[in-house]
């Protein structure tokens, strides 16, 4: 069965969204240097940056734009 492997949350106010998701869910948030993108870790990762808990997914957060007005869900498929 194909699985969800990544999510992205666009936000009008990224700082506010980071505060909300970090405090509400305890997610780890890390800004990517040189990019307007925040890595969102819902669980810890291994040396290859993959979630250490089976079935868990991590994602990202960025400024909402006309190209990305709503959340993005990435599903792993064979082709």
Beta strands, then each sheet from edge to edge (+ up, - down):
strand 1: 3-11
strand 2: 28-31
strand 3: 37-41
strand 4: 58-63
strand 5: 72-76
sheet 1: 2+ 3- 4+ 1+ 5-
end
